[in-house]
Amino acid sequence: MRSSVSKVAALSAAALLALAACSSDKTDGAANETSADGKVIIDTFGPQGPDDNWDTNPVSKIMSDKFKIQFRWQTTTYDAGAAKEKRQIALASGDYPDLFMLIPWVDGFSQAEVLKLGTQGVAQPLEQLIKDNAPNIQKELDANKTLKEMSTAPDGHIYALPQWSDCVHCTYPDKLWMNSAWLKKLNLQVPKTTENLRKVLQAFKTQDPNGNGKADEIPLTTDVQDSSLMGYLMSAFAYNPVGANNGNRSLLELNGDKVATPVNTDAWKAGLKYINSLYKEGLIDQTAFTQNAQALQAQGNNPKAVVVGSVPVLWPGIFVQLGSKDGRDKQYDAVPPLTGPDGKSYTGYNYPSSTGYTFMLTNKASKEAQVAAIKMLDYIYSDEGRKVAIMGPEGVGWSAPRPGDIALDDKTKVGYYRFGEDEHKKNISWDAMAQYNVTLAYRNEQAVPADVYSAAGLERRLYQETTKKYVGHEDKSLWFPQTSVWPDPSLSGELATLQTNLSTYVNQNQLAFITGSKNIDTDWDAYVKGLDSTGMPRYLEINQQAYDKYKSGSK
């Protein structure tokens, strides 16, 4: 019912926006527009967090003054579904902005979307703009083979840029965080197998680990936007591709040099059957497949009691307030990948950590706007600009190293100290919207306390204490290099449609199998046939052709 209402709302909104576009669109699509003080006006579409205001943000002012830009913001929230819908409506209606600056884990352009918009003339080619105005970006493209492959379409154009983030813990996104205090109280071991996990969750549900005498414990929960439930649990049965970093799992894997999909295999069926069995026993919270990030936080921060047993997400701050007064955030530790009944124990592998495209200039941008925007991005690629854009002005969001500071990599010299949430005001930086050149060196030189359970020590906890549990469980031979393999541009529209339809079909059926609205024993064959009729053979064919070209060394 919700999806039907959403579609109606989307169509209505698209119609209204189309009418608005007829009256407000720039006459020639690229006329320069300036403010009263001579700054180039750039209509900019970007996600805005609940504590942010891009109009008053100091980084917006710094960029505005430095590059003579007057931003006219079109914002979305961090709700991935709503953000994507708003972006797609804007494009469908023709009332889209000069510039998209997105956040990959909220919503990013897929490769197929980039190609489609590029060949349609909506996305403005960037390669000459970069060559003429952006030496820092050009330097990174020349030095980083994967970044260049990700960025350059088969026709040689760069229609959009991804964020590059050497985030080691993000490379292994399919984690499960479990309440170690509950394990200790119930005298349980960290689960190693799928059946171990079942017994632990049963104990969480029935043995009152929070000690309040109420059956209020939630063994396992998550939210729609951040969930790695399928990624973590399915990996004990079948390789589960990570794909894009914005909520859309990939459908592709490699079998040697053959492009295949795991979602129609017997192993996938067995994984769904296992997850369904947990759901039927009440071990997976029913709201896990519908609730948003705020609802998950409310569960994790329940003021009456600690009620959450385990959560499959990237990091614990997603579901519990770091630095909680009662210390509950220190109770959660990552569980290594489980081993399934057939001995499989995979983990998702995501490299580079961001695979969505987030910086796109459109044909609505004037030449002046294009130059100003690319120069701004080039500044963000510099050491100074990166610090300012991600953390805020010096002295407000960060400072030079202090005596006694230790770098994240203790073999590295400390480069900067980033203020914690209790040391600065909110709305001081662009943070995730500006993470375009987050190199390993930049991450490793930040000052991080030795105490991994302190709020400020989170990065060390993720980098040193957590990720090592997952390294080695990835099977790179199965990983389809989606970031580097570009399809034929003439097929981009077809591929984008297939990708959307197949992802929707798979997600809807997986949810139906897990929750029991479809019977996996009697309805599985129909689901597999439905994959074919939805276009899976053609989807694999297009990607196989693209992969063969990539392997041969040509775009």
N, C-alpha and C positions, 0 to 999 in steps of 0.2 A: 504493500500500500504506500509506504514511504517513497519508493522509487517512482511510482506513478504520479504522486503529487509533485515530486521534484521535477519530473519531466514536463508536467504542465506548467509549473512555475518557470522553468527554464525557457520554454517556448514563449510564454507571455512576456518574460523579460527580454528575450531576443527581439520580439516584435516591437516593444517599446524602444529598445535601443536602436533598432533599425530606423524608426521614425525620427529619433533624436539625431542620428547620424546624418539624415537628409538635410537637416537644418543647421547643424553645427560643424560639420566636417570642413576642413580647410579646402579652399577652392581648387588648388592645384595639387594638393596632397603633399607638397614639400615647400610651402611658403615659409619664410623665416618670420618668427613672431618674437618681439622683444618686450621686455617690461619697461616701466617708466624710467628706471635707472639704467637702461641699456643692456640688460642681461638677456640672453637667449632663453626663451621659455621652452621647457621640455616636459611634455606630458609623460609622466613616469608611473608605471604600474608596478607595485611591489607589495609583498606581505608586510603587515605591521603587527607586532606583538601587543598583548594587552597592556603592557606598561610603556609602550612607545608612542611617540607622536612625531612623524617625520617632518612635519611643518616646523616644529620647535626644536628638533634634535640638533645638538651642536655640530655633528658631522655634516648634516645637511647644510648648515650655515658655512662651514669650512669649505665644502665643495662648491657651494654657491658663490662665495667670494673669490675663491682661487681660480675658478674656471668660468666665471661670469654666467652662471646658470640660475635661472629661476625655475625651480621644480614646481610642477603642478601635479600633485600626487593623486593617483587612483589606487586606493589600498584595498587589500583583502585581509582576512584574519589568518591565523595559523591552522585553521580547519582545512585540511587538505582537500576534502571533497568540495566544499564551498569555494575554495580558492581556484581550483581547477575549473569548476563550472563558470565562475565569473570571467576567467580568462577566455574560455572557449566561447562564451556568449559574446564577449567583446569582439573577438575575431570573426565570428559568424555574422555579426551585425554590421561589420565594417567600421564600427566606432571604437577602434583600438588606439593605443597610445603611440607616441614616438619611440618610447623605450620601455622594454620589459627588464626589470631586475628582480629575479625570482630567488627563492630559496629551495634547493633541491629536495630537502626532506619535507617541505610543504607541498610544492608543486613545481615541476620543471617541464620544459618541452622535451618530448621524446625525439629520438633520431628521425623517426618517420615524419613527425610533425615539422621538424626543422627543414627537412627536404621538401616537404609539401609547400610550406610557406616560402621557402627560397625559390622554388620553381614557379610559384604563383606570382612572385615579385613583391610579396608582402615583407619578407625579411630582407634587409639591406645588406649586401655583401660587405664584409669588414676588412678583407685582406689588404686592400690598398690604403684604407684609412689607417690600419695598424702600421703598415710600412712607412707611411708619411708622418705619422703623429705619435706613435706608441712604441718607442724603443725597448721599454721594459717587457711589454707583451711579446714583441718580436723576438727578443732574446730568449724568453721562456719557450716559445714555439720552436725555435731553432735548436734548443738544448734538450728538450723533452720530447722524445719520439712519440710516446703514447699520447701526450697532450695534442701534438700536431695531428696525429691520426684521428683522434676524437673530434678535433675542431674542423678538419678540412673535408668537405664533401667531394664526391667523385668528380665533379666538374671543376674542382680547384678552388671553389669559393668557400669562404668562412661565413656562414649565415648566422651563426650564434656561437657563443663560447660557454663552456662548462666551468664550474668552479673546480679548481684543482686543490685537493686537500690530502696531504700525506698523513692521514689519520689512521694510525696502525690499528687502534681498537675498532674503528669504523669498518676496516677491511673484513672484520669478522663480526657481522651484525646480529647473528642469530644466537643470542645469549638467553639464559634463564637465570633470574635472580631469585634466590630462595632464602627464607628466614632461618638462619643458622641457629638463632636462639631457640626457635621451636624444635629444630632437630635435636639440639642438646637436651632440652627439657624432656623430650619424648624418647631419649636414648636411641636416636635413629642415625644412620650413616647417610652421607651425601649419596643420592641415588646414582648408580652407574648404568643401569639397564632400564628399559621401558617398564618392566614389571616392578623394579625397585621404585620407580617414580610413582606408579599406581599405589603401592603400599604406603609411601610417604604421604601422598595426597589424601588417602583414606584416613590416615592417622591425624592429619591436620583437621580434617572435617569432623572427626568423631571423638577426639581425645582432649578437647579443650586446651590447646597449647597456650592460649593467652591467659588462661587461668581465671576468667571472670565468671565461670559457671554458666555461660550462655553458648548456645550453638550458633555463634555469629562469625565463625572463621570462614574465610573464602580461600579454598585450597590453591586455586590458580585463576588469575584474571589478567586482563590486558585492555587496551582500547583499540579502536579501529585504525587510527592514524599511525600508531607506533608499534603495532603488534608484530612480533616475530614468532607467534605461536605455531603457525604452519611451518615456518622455516626451521624452528628448533625441533619440534616433535617429528615432522616428516623425515628429518635427516637421519633418523635411526632406521629408516626403511628404504629411502630412495634419495638420490642427490636432488636437492631442491635449489634451483638457480636463484640467485639474488636479483640480478637484473637492475632496474632503475632504483634510485635511492629515494623515491617519492611514493612508495606504497604499492607500486606495480611490480610484482615479481616477474622475472623473465619466464618464458615458456620453453626456452631452448637449452639443450645440452649437446655435447659432442660425443659421438661414438666412433672413435678414431677420427677420420676426417668427414664423417657423415653427420649432418645436422639432424638432431632428433628432438623429441620432447619426452619428458618423464611422466606427463600428466595422464597418459593413457595406459600405463604399465601395470602389471600385477603388483609390483612393489608399491606403487602409489596407492592402489586400491587397499592394500594391507595397511598402509599408513593411515589412510582415512578411517578404516575400520577401527584401528586402535584409538584414534582421537575421538571417534564417535562413542567408543566404550567408556572413555573418561567422562565425556559429556553426559551420557546416560546415567552414570553413577553420581552425578552432581559434583564432580571433582573440578570441572571447568565452569566458571561463573557464566550464567546465561547472558549477562550483559556484556561479556567480553567481545561479542561480535557486533555490538550496536553502539556502545557508549563512546563518548569523546574523551579527549585528554583530561579535561577538567573533571569529569566524572571519575576517572581513574585516580586522579590526585585526591579527590574527596574520599575514596576508599582507602588509599594509602595513608592519608593524614587524619583518619577518623579520630576525633578528639576523645571519644569514650574508651577506645581500646585499639590495640594493634590487631587488625583483622585479616590482613593479607598475608598469605603463605608464600606465594611465588608469582612472579610476573615475567613473561618472555618479552623483553624490550632491550634496547641497546645499552642503556645505562640507568642506574637506580633513581636519579633525579627526575625521571619521567613520571614516577609513581609515588615518590615520597619526598618530602621537603628535606633537603640536605641541611645538616646542622640542627635537626629537630631538638627541641628542649628535652624530650624524653629519650633521645638517642636512638630512636627506632630505625633511623636510616643506616646505622652501623650494624644492624642485625642481618642485612642482606648481602649474600655472597653469590658469586656466579657458579653455576653447576656446569661441569664439563659436558661435552656432547654425550648423549646416551648411546648405548649399544642396543640394537634391535635384536629380534629373534633370529635373524639370519647372520648376525655378526657385523652388520653395517653400522658405521659410526661417522657420518659426515658432518661437516659444518658448512654454512654458506660462506662464499668467498666473493668479495666485492672490491675489485681494484680497477681503476682508482676509486676512491671512496664515494665520489659524486659522479653519477652517470647521467644526470639530467642536464639540459641546457638552460642557462639562466640569464644570460646577457644577450638581448636581441634588439637591434635597432630596426625600425620598420620604415616603410616608404612614406610614412607620414612625417618623418623627421627631416627638417631642412638640412642643407649642407652645413650650416653653422652649428646646428644642434648635433649633427653627427660628429663633427670635429671636437666640440666641447665634451660630448659624452665619452668619446674614446680616449681623450686626454685625461679625463677624470679616472677612467678605468686603469689607464697606464700608471697613474699616481698610486692607485690601490695596489698595483703590482710591485711598487717600490717598497723598500724596507720601512721608510717613514710613513708612507701612505697606508700600508697594510696595518701598521700599529694603530694609527689614528682612526682608520675606518672601522676596524674590528673591535678595538678596545675603547675608543674615544680619545679626546685630547690628552696629551701628557700632563700628569698631575691631577687629572680627573678620573681617568680609567686605568692608568698605568704609570709606572715610574721607572727610573734607572734601578739596577740591582741594589739591594741593601746589604749591609754587612751580615754574613752568615747565610745568605740565600744559597740554595742548592738547585742546580738545573735539573730539569726532568731527566735528561741523560747526564748522569753524574760525571761523565767523562768530558762533558761540554762546558764551556765557559758560560755563565749566566748572562743573558742578554737583556732581560727586562722582568719586572715584577708586575703582574696584573692584579689590580685591586679586587678583593672579594666583594660579595654583594653587600656586606655590612660596612664597607668602607667608601662606597660611592652611591650617588643617587641613581635612579633609574632613568631610562631614556637618554643615555649619554653616547651611544655608538650605533652603527649600523650592524655590527656583529655578524650574524649568519648571512645577511644580505651582501656582505663585502668579502666573503672568504674565497677570493679568487686565486690567491697565490700562497696558500698555506703549505709551505715546504716542511719537510722533516726537520731541517735545520732550525727553522723558526719555532716549531713546536718544542724541539728538544732543548732550546736555550731558555725557555721560560722558567722562572723560579717557582718551584713547587715544594711544599713542606714534606718532610720525611714521613709524617703521620698520614698513612693512606686513608684512614677513616675520618679525617677532618674534612670539612666541606672544601677547604682550599686544596686538600691533597687528592681530590677526585681524579685529576689527570694521571697522577702517579699510580693510583689504584687501578685505573683502567689500563694503563700502559704496561705496568710491571706485574700487577697481581692477578689481573683478569685475563688478558688476551692470551697469555702463555698457555692457558687451559684449552684454547681452541686451535692454536697453531699446530699444524700437522694433520688435522682432521679434514682439511680441504683436499679435494682431488682436482688438481689443476688440469688434468687430462680431460675432464668432463666439462670444464669451463668454456663456454662460448664467448669469445672476446667481443662482446657486443659494442663496447666503446670504440673499437677500431674498425669494425666491419660495417661498411656503408652499402646499402642496396642501390640498385639502379635508380637514379632520380626519376625516371619516367614511371617507375612503379611505386613512388613514395605515397601517393594518394591511396592506392590499393592496399599497400602495406599498412598504412596508418589505420585504415578501416578494419582490416583483418586483425590487427593487434588489439584494437579496442574491442571488437566483437568477441574475439577469443578470450581475452582477459576477463571480460564480463561474464561470458558463458562458464568459464572454469571457476571463477570466484563464486558465482551463484550456485553452481552445482556442488562445489566443495562444502559450502555452508549448509546446503540442503542435506548432504550426506552426514555431515558432522552432527547437525541438530536433529536428524532423524525424520525430517519431512520427506526425504527420499530414502528408500531402503537400498543400501549399497549392494546387497546380494541380488536383488531382483531388478534394480534399475541401472546397474553399472553398464551393461551392454548397450542400453539405449543412450547413456551418456557418451560412450565412446563413439557410437554412430553419429551422435549430435556434434561431436568435435569435427568429424569429417564434413558434415553438411554446413558447419559454421566456417569452414575454410582452412582447417589445419593442414591438409596436404599442400595447398597452394602457398600457405604461409611458410612451410618448411622448404618448399621449392625455391621461393624468392630468396630466403636466407641462405640456402645452399649455394645458389648462384653467386651471391655476394661473398660468401666465405671462400669459395673456390678462387674468385678474383683476388681476394685479400691474400690467400696462400701463394698465389702465383706472383705476388709482388706488385700488382697493378690495381688501381682503384676502378 
